[in-house]
Amino acid sequence: MGSNVEFEWSPEQVLREAERRLRELPELAEQPISCRLEGRTLTLYGRVPTYSLKQTVRTRVKSIRGVERVDDRLDVVPYPASNHDPSRANRNRP
């Protein structure tokens, strides 16, 4: 007979899965997110350039087996405009 007991991941497995899911987001290549697990609460630390990316990060990790709560400590800090931004080029002309 089958068991109704759901397989539980170890804390190390939960953290590895969170890191794997976050590495899949190319927008985080320059701003890595760190994770900490206490009990069943996964805490996220770092910076993201937009609020929508912050929401994406939360969504990616909240469904990980073993995570009951996500403590989002991410700061939204827009990336500075590039010197190669075409919209800035016209402003620098006399």
A tleap script that builds the chain and sets N, CA, C and O, in Angstrom:
source leaprc.protein.ff14SB
mol = sequence {
  NMET GLY SER ASN VAL GLU PHE GLU TRP SER
  PRO GLU GLN VAL LEU ARG GLU ALA GLU ARG
  ARG LEU ARG GLU LEU PRO GLU LEU ALA GLU
  GLN PRO ILE SER CYS ARG LEU GLU GLY ARG
  THR LEU THR LEU TYR GLY ARG VAL PRO THR
  TYR SER LEU LYS GLN THR VAL ARG THR ARG
  VAL LYS SER ILE ARG GLY VAL GLU ARG VAL
  ASP ASP ARG LEU ASP VAL VAL PRO TYR PRO
  ALA SER ASN HIE ASP PRO SER ARG ALA ASN
  ARG ASN ARG CPRO
}
set mol.1.N position { 0.835 -1.187 0.000 }
set mol.1.CA position { 0.000 0.000 0.000 }
set mol.1.C position { 0.880 1.250 0.000 }
set mol.1.O position { 1.980 1.255 0.551 }
set mol.2.N position { 0.380 2.284 -0.617 }
set mol.2.CA position { 1.120 3.535 -0.691 }
set mol.2.C position { 1.043 4.307 0.602 }
set mol.2.O position { 0.180 4.065 1.445 }
set mol.3.N position { 1.950 5.229 0.742 }
set mol.3.CA position { 2.002 6.070 1.930 }
set mol.3.C position { 1.535 7.476 1.580 }
set mol.3.O position { 1.770 7.954 0.470 }
set mol.4.N position { 0.879 8.130 2.517 }
set mol.4.CA position { 0.448 9.507 2.316 }
set mol.4.C position { 1.496 10.512 2.785 }
set mol.4.O position { 1.277 11.721 2.711 }
set mol.5.N position { 2.628 10.014 3.266 }
set mol.5.CA position { 3.682 10.886 3.764 }
set mol.5.C position { 4.400 11.512 2.583 }
set mol.5.O position { 4.917 10.811 1.714 }
set mol.6.N position { 4.428 12.842 2.557 }
set mol.6.CA position { 5.119 13.559 1.481 }
set mol.6.C position { 6.611 13.611 1.787 }
set mol.6.O position { 7.017 13.875 2.918 }
set mol.7.N position { 7.409 13.358 0.776 }
set mol.7.CA position { 8.861 13.422 0.904 }
set mol.7.C position { 9.289 14.828 1.305 }
set mol.7.O position { 8.829 15.801 0.707 }
set mol.8.N position { 10.144 14.953 2.286 }
set mol.8.CA position { 10.650 16.257 2.738 }
set mol.8.C position { 12.087 16.440 2.276 }
set mol.8.O position { 12.894 15.513 2.344 }
set mol.9.N position { 12.397 17.626 1.811 }
set mol.9.CA position { 13.761 17.956 1.425 }
set mol.9.C position { 14.539 18.411 2.650 }
set mol.9.O position { 13.980 18.990 3.581 }
set mol.10.N position { 15.835 18.140 2.633 }
set mol.10.CA position { 16.704 18.642 3.695 }
set mol.10.C position { 16.893 20.144 3.477 }
set mol.10.O position { 16.649 20.639 2.377 }
set mol.11.N position { 17.320 20.870 4.503 }
set mol.11.CA position { 17.590 22.314 4.328 }
set mol.11.C position { 18.581 22.592 3.195 }
set mol.11.O position { 18.426 23.565 2.457 }
set mol.12.N position { 19.592 21.740 3.060 }
set mol.12.CA position { 20.573 21.928 1.991 }
set mol.12.C position { 19.923 21.778 0.623 }
set mol.12.O position { 20.240 22.529 -0.299 }
set mol.13.N position { 19.018 20.815 0.484 }
set mol.13.CA position { 18.331 20.615 -0.786 }
set mol.13.C position { 17.415 21.794 -1.116 }
set mol.13.O position { 17.317 22.203 -2.273 }
set mol.14.N position { 16.749 22.337 -0.102 }
set mol.14.CA position { 15.877 23.497 -0.309 }
set mol.14.C position { 16.703 24.677 -0.806 }
set mol.14.O position { 16.314 25.348 -1.763 }
set mol.15.N position { 17.833 24.932 -0.166 }
set mol.15.CA position { 18.692 26.051 -0.577 }
set mol.15.C position { 19.261 25.839 -1.971 }
set mol.15.O position { 19.312 26.780 -2.763 }
set mol.16.N position { 19.687 24.628 -2.285 }
set mol.16.CA position { 20.205 24.345 -3.635 }
set mol.16.C position { 19.125 24.573 -4.688 }
set mol.16.O position { 19.397 25.129 -5.751 }
set mol.17.N position { 17.893 24.140 -4.390 }
set mol.17.CA position { 16.804 24.328 -5.342 }
set mol.17.C position { 16.485 25.812 -5.515 }
set mol.17.O position { 16.241 26.266 -6.633 }
set mol.18.N position { 16.487 26.568 -4.422 }
set mol.18.CA position { 16.240 28.017 -4.520 }
set mol.18.C position { 17.315 28.674 -5.387 }
set mol.18.O position { 17.001 29.477 -6.266 }
set mol.19.N position { 18.566 28.337 -5.143 }
set mol.19.CA position { 19.658 28.919 -5.924 }
set mol.19.C position { 19.554 28.523 -7.393 }
set mol.19.O position { 19.815 29.346 -8.272 }
set mol.20.N position { 19.177 27.277 -7.673 }
set mol.20.CA position { 19.024 26.821 -9.053 }
set mol.20.C position { 17.941 27.623 -9.768 }
set mol.20.O position { 18.131 28.065 -10.901 }
set mol.21.N position { 16.801 27.805 -9.097 }
set mol.21.CA position { 15.700 28.553 -9.714 }
set mol.21.C position { 16.073 30.008 -9.965 }
set mol.21.O position { 15.663 30.589 -10.970 }
set mol.22.N position { 16.835 30.591 -9.076 }
set mol.22.CA position { 17.228 31.987 -9.241 }
set mol.22.C position { 18.296 32.150 -10.321 }
set mol.22.O position { 18.324 33.169 -11.012 }
set mol.23.N position { 19.173 31.161 -10.474 }
set mol.23.CA position { 20.203 31.231 -11.531 }
set mol.23.C position { 19.567 31.205 -12.918 }
set mol.23.O position { 20.179 31.658 -13.885 }
set mol.24.N position { 18.354 30.685 -13.024 }
set mol.24.CA position { 17.660 30.628 -14.311 }
set mol.24.C position { 17.192 32.005 -14.778 }
set mol.24.O position { 16.783 32.154 -15.929 }
set mol.25.N position { 17.245 32.999 -13.919 }
set mol.25.CA position { 16.810 34.349 -14.266 }
set mol.25.C position { 18.021 35.171 -14.722 }
set mol.25.O position { 18.846 35.560 -13.895 }
set mol.26.N position { 18.136 35.438 -16.025 }
set mol.26.CA position { 19.311 36.177 -16.506 }
set mol.26.C position { 19.411 37.583 -15.911 }
set mol.26.O position { 20.506 38.140 -15.833 }
set mol.27.N position { 18.295 38.156 -15.493 }
set mol.27.CA position { 18.310 39.502 -14.913 }
set mol.27.C position { 19.082 39.555 -13.599 }
set mol.27.O position { 19.451 40.635 -13.138 }
set mol.28.N position { 19.327 38.395 -12.996 }
set mol.28.CA position { 20.032 38.366 -11.707 }
set mol.28.C position { 21.525 38.098 -11.860 }
set mol.28.O position { 22.229 37.942 -10.862 }
set mol.29.N position { 22.012 38.043 -13.091 }
set mol.29.CA position { 23.425 37.737 -13.315 }
set mol.29.C position { 24.336 38.761 -12.644 }
set mol.29.O position { 25.388 38.405 -12.113 }
set mol.30.N position { 23.935 40.028 -12.667 }
set mol.30.CA position { 24.749 41.094 -12.075 }
set mol.30.C position { 24.418 41.352 -10.605 }
set mol.30.O position { 25.210 41.965 -9.890 }
set mol.31.N position { 23.276 40.898 -10.161 }
set mol.31.CA position { 22.828 41.143 -8.789 }
set mol.31.C position { 22.397 39.822 -8.147 }
set mol.31.O position { 21.199 39.556 -8.044 }
set mol.32.N position { 23.341 38.996 -7.717 }
set mol.32.CA position { 22.945 37.718 -7.146 }
set mol.32.C position { 22.137 37.888 -5.862 }
set mol.32.O position { 22.342 38.823 -5.089 }
set mol.33.N position { 21.227 36.966 -5.668 }
set mol.33.CA position { 20.367 36.938 -4.483 }
set mol.33.C position { 20.885 35.855 -3.557 }
set mol.33.O position { 21.212 34.757 -4.010 }
set mol.34.N position { 20.964 36.143 -2.282 }
set mol.34.CA position { 21.351 35.103 -1.328 }
set mol.34.C position { 20.112 34.657 -0.557 }
set mol.34.O position { 19.163 35.417 -0.365 }
set mol.35.N position { 20.155 33.412 -0.128 }
set mol.35.CA position { 19.022 32.807 0.566 }
set mol.35.C position { 19.489 32.220 1.889 }
set mol.35.O position { 20.613 31.736 2.020 }
set mol.36.N position { 18.597 32.278 2.857 }
set mol.36.CA position { 18.853 31.661 4.155 }
set mol.36.C position { 17.585 30.945 4.581 }
set mol.36.O position { 16.488 31.481 4.424 }
set mol.37.N position { 17.719 29.755 5.111 }
set mol.37.CA position { 16.574 28.973 5.541 }
set mol.37.C position { 16.628 28.780 7.043 }
set mol.37.O position { 17.610 28.279 7.591 }
set mol.38.N position { 15.542 29.192 7.702 }
set mol.38.CA position { 15.392 28.964 9.143 }
set mol.38.C position { 14.061 28.271 9.335 }
set mol.38.O position { 13.005 28.868 9.127 }
set mol.39.N position { 14.113 27.013 9.732 }
set mol.39.CA position { 12.883 26.238 9.817 }
set mol.39.C position { 12.317 26.074 8.424 }
set mol.39.O position { 12.971 25.518 7.541 }
set mol.40.N position { 11.101 26.557 8.228 }
set mol.40.CA position { 10.463 26.484 6.909 }
set mol.40.C position { 10.317 27.869 6.271 }
set mol.40.O position { 9.544 28.055 5.330 }
set mol.41.N position { 11.082 28.847 6.807 }
set mol.41.CA position { 11.066 30.204 6.258 }
set mol.41.C position { 12.329 30.440 5.449 }
set mol.41.O position { 13.444 30.321 5.958 }
set mol.42.N position { 12.134 30.779 4.172 }
set mol.42.CA position { 13.238 31.098 3.282 }
set mol.42.C position { 13.346 32.620 3.205 }
set mol.42.O position { 12.408 33.297 2.785 }
set mol.43.N position { 14.496 33.146 3.615 }
set mol.43.CA position { 14.724 34.589 3.585 }
set mol.43.C position { 15.598 34.926 2.392 }
set mol.43.O position { 16.621 34.284 2.152 }
set mol.44.N position { 15.181 35.945 1.643 }
set mol.44.CA position { 15.891 36.399 0.449 }
set mol.44.C position { 16.576 37.725 0.738 }
set mol.44.O position { 15.963 38.630 1.303 }
set mol.45.N position { 17.845 37.847 0.354 }
set mol.45.CA position { 18.623 39.067 0.546 }
set mol.45.C position { 19.237 39.483 -0.786 }
set mol.45.O position { 19.645 38.635 -1.579 }
set mol.46.N position { 19.300 40.760 -1.023 }
set mol.46.CA position { 19.965 41.265 -2.214 }
set mol.46.C position { 19.216 42.427 -2.828 }
set mol.46.O position { 18.344 43.036 -2.209 }
set mol.47.N position { 19.585 42.715 -4.074 }
set mol.47.CA position { 18.989 43.834 -4.807 }
set mol.47.C position { 18.478 43.344 -6.151 }
set mol.47.O position { 19.075 42.473 -6.785 }
set mol.48.N position { 17.379 43.914 -6.563 }
set mol.48.CA position { 16.822 43.653 -7.889 }
set mol.48.C position { 16.510 45.000 -8.531 }
set mol.48.O position { 16.253 45.972 -7.821 }
set mol.49.N position { 16.527 45.077 -9.873 }
set mol.49.CA position { 16.333 46.372 -10.528 }
set mol.49.C position { 14.878 46.815 -10.638 }
set mol.49.O position { 14.620 48.002 -10.840 }
set mol.50.N position { 13.915 45.892 -10.511 }
set mol.50.CA position { 12.507 46.268 -10.664 }
set mol.50.C position { 11.632 45.529 -9.661 }
set mol.50.O position { 11.985 44.462 -9.158 }
set mol.51.N position { 10.487 46.131 -9.389 }
set mol.51.CA position { 9.522 45.502 -8.506 }
set mol.51.C position { 8.984 44.213 -9.129 }
set mol.51.O position { 8.741 43.240 -8.415 }
set mol.52.N position { 8.796 44.194 -10.445 }
set mol.52.CA position { 8.269 42.984 -11.094 }
set mol.52.C position { 9.259 41.826 -10.977 }
set mol.52.O position { 8.842 40.677 -10.837 }
set mol.53.N position { 10.557 42.107 -11.032 }
set mol.53.CA position { 11.536 41.045 -10.838 }
set mol.53.C position { 11.510 40.550 -9.392 }
set mol.53.O position { 11.691 39.360 -9.132 }
set mol.54.N position { 11.287 41.453 -8.474 }
set mol.54.CA position { 11.164 41.076 -7.066 }
set mol.54.C position { 10.008 40.078 -6.898 }
set mol.54.O position { 10.144 39.081 -6.190 }
set mol.55.N position { 8.884 40.350 -7.545 }
set mol.55.CA position { 7.730 39.448 -7.489 }
set mol.55.C position { 8.054 38.113 -8.155 }
set mol.55.O position { 7.655 37.059 -7.659 }
set mol.56.N position { 8.770 38.153 -9.264 }
set mol.56.CA position { 9.158 36.926 -9.954 }
set mol.56.C position { 10.030 36.053 -9.061 }
set mol.56.O position { 9.845 34.837 -9.003 }
set mol.57.N position { 10.972 36.666 -8.373 }
set mol.57.CA position { 11.859 35.928 -7.469 }
set mol.57.C position { 11.035 35.244 -6.378 }
set mol.57.O position { 11.226 34.060 -6.102 }
set mol.58.N position { 10.135 35.981 -5.770 }
set mol.58.CA position { 9.272 35.407 -4.719 }
set mol.58.C position { 8.478 34.215 -5.247 }
set mol.58.O position { 8.413 33.167 -4.604 }
set mol.59.N position { 7.883 34.385 -6.413 }
set mol.59.CA position { 7.063 33.328 -7.001 }
set mol.59.C position { 7.902 32.086 -7.285 }
set mol.59.O position { 7.445 30.963 -7.071 }
set mol.60.N position { 9.116 32.286 -7.762 }
set mol.60.CA position { 9.999 31.165 -8.091 }
set mol.60.C position { 10.334 30.298 -6.886 }
set mol.60.O position { 10.459 29.080 -7.014 }
set mol.61.N position { 10.479 30.912 -5.723 }
set mol.61.CA position { 10.947 30.133 -4.570 }
set mol.61.C position { 9.840 29.688 -3.624 }
set mol.61.O position { 10.042 28.765 -2.835 }
set mol.62.N position { 8.683 30.321 -3.688 }
set mol.62.CA position { 7.661 29.994 -2.691 }
set mol.62.C position { 7.043 28.614 -2.874 }
set mol.62.O position { 6.441 28.081 -1.942 }
set mol.63.N position { 7.182 28.028 -4.058 }
set mol.63.CA position { 6.603 26.704 -4.297 }
set mol.63.C position { 7.583 25.565 -4.036 }
set mol.63.O position { 7.266 24.406 -4.307 }
set mol.64.N position { 8.756 25.875 -3.521 }
set mol.64.CA position { 9.742 24.829 -3.235 }
set mol.64.C position { 9.249 23.990 -2.064 }
set mol.64.O position { 8.801 24.514 -1.043 }
set mol.65.N position { 9.342 22.682 -2.236 }
set mol.65.CA position { 8.936 21.757 -1.173 }
set mol.65.C position { 9.740 22.050 0.089 }
set mol.65.O position { 10.969 22.106 0.048 }
set mol.66.N position { 9.057 22.234 1.191 }
set mol.66.CA position { 9.718 22.524 2.455 }
set mol.66.C position { 9.674 23.998 2.833 }
set mol.66.O position { 10.010 24.357 3.961 }
set mol.67.N position { 9.262 24.859 1.898 }
set mol.67.CA position { 9.159 26.292 2.180 }
set mol.67.C position { 7.700 26.631 2.450 }
set mol.67.O position { 6.838 26.456 1.589 }
set mol.68.N position { 7.444 27.112 3.643 }
set mol.68.CA position { 6.077 27.535 3.990 }
set mol.68.C position { 5.916 29.041 3.917 }
set mol.68.O position { 4.812 29.549 3.719 }
set mol.69.N position { 7.033 29.758 4.078 }
set mol.69.CA position { 6.968 31.223 4.117 }
set mol.69.C position { 8.212 31.789 3.454 }
set mol.69.O position { 9.308 31.247 3.597 }
set mol.70.N position { 8.029 32.889 2.725 }
set mol.70.CA position { 9.162 33.604 2.122 }
set mol.70.C position { 9.260 34.969 2.805 }
set mol.70.O position { 8.313 35.755 2.781 }
set mol.71.N position { 10.406 35.236 3.407 }
set mol.71.CA position { 10.688 36.524 4.031 }
set mol.71.C position { 11.505 37.326 3.021 }
set mol.71.O position { 12.709 37.115 2.870 }
set mol.72.N position { 10.845 38.231 2.347 }
set mol.72.CA position { 11.443 38.988 1.253 }
set mol.72.C position { 12.143 40.230 1.796 }
set mol.72.O position { 11.490 41.186 2.213 }
set mol.73.N position { 13.455 40.209 1.789 }
set mol.73.CA position { 14.242 41.372 2.214 }
set mol.73.C position { 15.010 41.950 1.034 }
set mol.73.O position { 16.083 42.531 1.193 }
set mol.74.N position { 14.440 41.780 -0.148 }
set mol.74.CA position { 15.061 42.302 -1.369 }
set mol.74.C position { 14.794 43.794 -1.491 }
set mol.74.O position { 13.688 44.265 -1.223 }
set mol.75.N position { 15.815 44.527 -1.897 }
set mol.75.CA position { 15.682 45.956 -2.169 }
set mol.75.C position { 15.547 46.160 -3.671 }
set mol.75.O position { 16.252 45.522 -4.452 }
set mol.76.N position { 14.647 47.044 -4.076 }
set mol.76.CA position { 14.519 47.399 -5.484 }
set mol.76.C position { 15.414 48.614 -5.717 }
set mol.76.O position { 15.158 49.702 -5.202 }
set mol.77.N position { 16.470 48.404 -6.505 }
set mol.77.CA position { 17.440 49.454 -6.812 }
set mol.77.C position { 17.647 49.434 -8.322 }
set mol.77.O position { 18.329 48.547 -8.834 }
set mol.78.N position { 17.066 50.401 -9.052 }
set mol.78.CA position { 17.213 50.416 -10.515 }
set mol.78.C position { 18.675 50.498 -10.927 }
set mol.78.O position { 19.479 51.176 -10.288 }
set mol.79.N position { 19.003 49.796 -12.007 }
set mol.79.CA position { 20.356 49.868 -12.543 }
set mol.79.C position { 20.588 51.268 -13.084 }
set mol.79.O position { 19.656 51.880 -13.607 }
set mol.80.N position { 21.813 51.799 -12.972 }
set mol.80.CA position { 22.103 53.115 -13.550 }
set mol.80.C position { 22.023 53.061 -15.072 }
set mol.80.O position { 22.278 52.024 -15.683 }
set mol.81.N position { 21.669 54.180 -15.665 }
set mol.81.CA position { 21.603 54.251 -17.132 }
set mol.81.C position { 22.995 54.069 -17.705 }
set mol.81.O position { 23.972 54.574 -17.152 }
set mol.82.N position { 23.085 53.366 -18.786 }
set mol.82.CA position { 24.359 53.098 -19.448 }
set mol.82.C position { 24.803 54.327 -20.241 }
set mol.82.O position { 23.976 55.094 -20.733 }
set mol.83.N position { 26.096 54.498 -20.354 }
set mol.83.CA position { 26.625 55.575 -21.193 }
set mol.83.C position { 26.327 55.316 -22.660 }
set mol.83.O position { 26.406 56.227 -23.484 }
set mol.84.N position { 25.984 54.076 -22.990 }
set mol.84.CA position { 25.689 53.705 -24.366 }
set mol.84.C position { 24.200 53.755 -24.650 }
set mol.84.O position { 23.758 53.314 -25.711 }
set mol.85.N position { 23.438 54.275 -23.740 }
set mol.85.CA position { 21.989 54.384 -23.907 }
set mol.85.C position { 21.708 55.446 -24.969 }
set mol.85.O position { 22.071 56.608 -24.785 }
set mol.86.N position { 21.056 55.061 -26.094 }
set mol.86.CA position { 20.799 56.039 -27.175 }
set mol.86.C position { 19.972 57.239 -26.724 }
set mol.86.O position { 20.124 58.329 -27.275 }
set mol.87.N position { 19.124 57.066 -25.760 }
set mol.87.CA position { 18.303 58.191 -25.305 }
set mol.87.C position { 19.151 59.247 -24.598 }
set mol.87.O position { 18.753 60.409 -24.521 }
set mol.88.N position { 20.308 58.855 -24.085 }
set mol.88.CA position { 21.195 59.809 -23.422 }
set mol.88.C position { 22.093 60.531 -24.418 }
set mol.88.O position { 22.553 61.640 -24.146 }
set mol.89.N position { 22.345 59.920 -25.555 }
set mol.89.CA position { 23.282 60.479 -26.537 }
set mol.89.C position { 22.836 61.858 -27.004 }
set mol.89.O position { 23.669 62.756 -27.124 }
set mol.90.N position { 21.565 62.049 -27.266 }
set mol.90.CA position { 21.076 63.344 -27.750 }
set mol.90.C position { 21.139 64.423 -26.698 }
set mol.90.O position { 21.254 65.602 -27.032 }
set mol.91.N position { 21.067 64.051 -25.444 }
set mol.91.CA position { 21.103 65.041 -24.374 }
set mol.91.C position { 22.504 65.627 -24.180 }
set mol.91.O position { 22.654 66.722 -23.637 }
set mol.92.N position { 23.523 64.898 -24.625 }
set mol.92.CA position { 24.896 65.367 -24.442 }
set mol.92.C position { 25.371 66.270 -25.560 }
set mol.92.O position { 26.469 66.822 -25.480 }
set mol.93.N position { 24.573 66.434 -26.598 }
set mol.93.CA position { 24.972 67.292 -27.713 }
set mol.93.C position { 24.668 68.764 -27.398 }
set mol.93.O position { 23.658 69.069 -26.763 }
set mol.94.N position { 25.554 69.684 -27.847 }
set mol.94.CA position { 25.315 71.124 -27.596 }
set mol.94.C position { 24.171 71.667 -28.404 }
set mol.94.O position { 23.851 72.851 -28.303 }
savepdb mol mol.pdb
quit
